[in-house]
Amino acid sequence: MLNSLEPFWRKESVPEYLLVNNRMRPICEGCGQPILKNLAFLDGEPWHFGELRDEEGFARATHVCRDCCSYLTTGKVGHMMINGERWRVCGVCGSTNVKWLGGRGQPEVFYP
């Protein structure tokens, strides 16, 4: 975690990693345990998929980026004009390969 002595502009989401069985594994934002399988990202932060599915944040996911495989809330989806055409842009990796999950109910699951 970032300590309070670091400047406020450094508080971008940078996943922490832990060495497990000679492999670097991301740390889950929900439980703080290393993620060995079923990795999912919400706004660029790593989660166990089972915990993310049960969290209220997953219900707020409206888009998914097909390049960085991150579920995105409306705050992480940007819009950009290219040659007079409006494109959705991922707020995590900057890709324009963003898909709307559709519907107002439970979002569909995207399997990369």
C-alpha positions as CSV (number, residue, x, y, z in Angstrom):
1,M,0.0,0.0,0.0
2,L,1.0,3.6,-0.5
3,N,2.1,5.4,2.6
4,S,0.9,8.8,3.6
5,L,4.2,10.5,2.8
6,E,3.9,9.9,-0.9
7,P,2.3,12.7,-2.9
8,F,-1.4,12.6,-3.7
9,W,-0.9,12.3,-7.4
10,R,0.9,8.9,-6.9
11,K,-2.3,7.2,-5.7
12,E,-3.0,5.6,-9.0
13,S,-4.1,1.9,-8.7
14,V,-0.9,-0.1,-8.9
15,P,-1.5,-3.7,-8.0
16,E,0.8,-5.2,-5.4
17,Y,2.4,-8.6,-6.0
18,L,3.7,-11.4,-3.8
19,L,6.0,-14.2,-4.7
20,V,4.2,-17.6,-4.4
21,N,5.7,-20.8,-5.7
22,N,8.4,-18.8,-7.7
23,R,5.7,-16.8,-9.5
24,M,4.6,-13.2,-8.8
25,R,0.9,-13.2,-7.9
26,P,-1.3,-10.1,-7.5
27,I,-2.9,-9.3,-4.1
28,C,-6.7,-9.2,-4.0
29,E,-8.2,-5.8,-3.1
30,G,-11.0,-7.5,-1.3
31,C,-9.3,-10.0,1.1
32,G,-5.6,-9.2,0.8
33,Q,-4.6,-12.7,-0.2
34,P,-2.6,-13.7,-3.3
35,I,-4.7,-14.6,-6.3
36,L,-3.7,-18.0,-7.6
37,K,-6.6,-18.5,-10.0
38,N,-9.8,-16.8,-11.1
39,L,-8.3,-13.4,-11.5
40,A,-10.6,-10.5,-12.4
41,F,-10.0,-6.7,-12.6
42,L,-12.4,-4.0,-11.6
43,D,-11.2,-0.5,-12.7
44,G,-7.7,-1.9,-12.9
45,E,-7.6,-3.4,-9.4
46,P,-7.1,-7.2,-9.0
47,W,-9.8,-9.3,-7.3
48,H,-10.7,-12.9,-6.9
49,F,-13.6,-13.4,-9.3
50,G,-15.8,-15.0,-6.6
51,E,-15.3,-12.0,-4.3
52,L,-15.8,-9.5,-7.1
53,R,-19.0,-11.2,-8.1
54,D,-20.4,-10.9,-4.6
55,E,-19.3,-7.3,-4.1
56,E,-21.6,-4.3,-4.8
57,G,-18.9,-2.8,-7.1
58,F,-19.3,-5.5,-9.7
59,A,-23.0,-4.6,-10.1
60,R,-21.8,-1.1,-11.0
61,A,-19.6,-2.4,-13.9
62,T,-21.0,-1.1,-17.2
63,H,-18.2,-1.8,-19.6
64,V,-15.4,-4.2,-20.1
65,C,-12.0,-3.5,-21.8
66,R,-11.1,-6.4,-24.1
67,D,-7.4,-5.4,-24.1
68,C,-6.6,-5.3,-20.4
69,C,-9.6,-7.5,-19.4
70,S,-10.8,-5.0,-16.8
71,Y,-14.4,-4.5,-15.8
72,L,-15.1,-0.8,-15.8
73,T,-17.5,1.5,-13.9
74,T,-18.7,4.7,-15.5
75,G,-15.9,6.7,-13.9
76,K,-13.2,4.7,-15.7
77,V,-14.8,4.9,-19.2
78,G,-13.6,7.9,-21.2
79,H,-14.8,9.3,-24.5
80,M,-12.6,10.6,-27.3
81,M,-13.4,12.2,-30.6
82,I,-11.5,10.6,-33.6
83,N,-12.2,12.1,-37.0
84,G,-15.5,13.4,-35.8
85,E,-16.6,10.1,-34.4
86,R,-17.0,9.4,-30.6
87,W,-15.1,6.4,-29.2
88,R,-15.2,4.9,-25.7
89,V,-11.8,4.7,-24.1
90,C,-10.6,2.5,-21.3
91,G,-9.4,4.6,-18.3
92,V,-6.9,1.9,-17.3
93,C,-5.0,1.1,-20.5
94,G,-6.2,3.7,-23.0
95,S,-7.6,1.2,-25.5
96,T,-10.6,1.9,-27.6
97,N,-11.6,-1.8,-27.5
98,V,-14.3,-1.2,-24.9
99,K,-17.5,-3.2,-24.9
100,W,-20.8,-2.1,-23.2
101,L,-22.2,-4.9,-21.0
102,G,-25.7,-3.8,-21.9
103,G,-29.0,-3.9,-20.1
104,R,-29.8,-2.4,-16.7
105,G,-29.9,-5.7,-14.9
106,Q,-27.0,-8.0,-13.9
107,P,-24.1,-7.4,-16.3
108,E,-23.1,-10.3,-18.5
109,V,-19.8,-12.0,-17.7
110,F,-16.9,-11.5,-20.2
111,Y,-14.4,-14.4,-20.4
112,P,-11.2,-13.4,-22.0
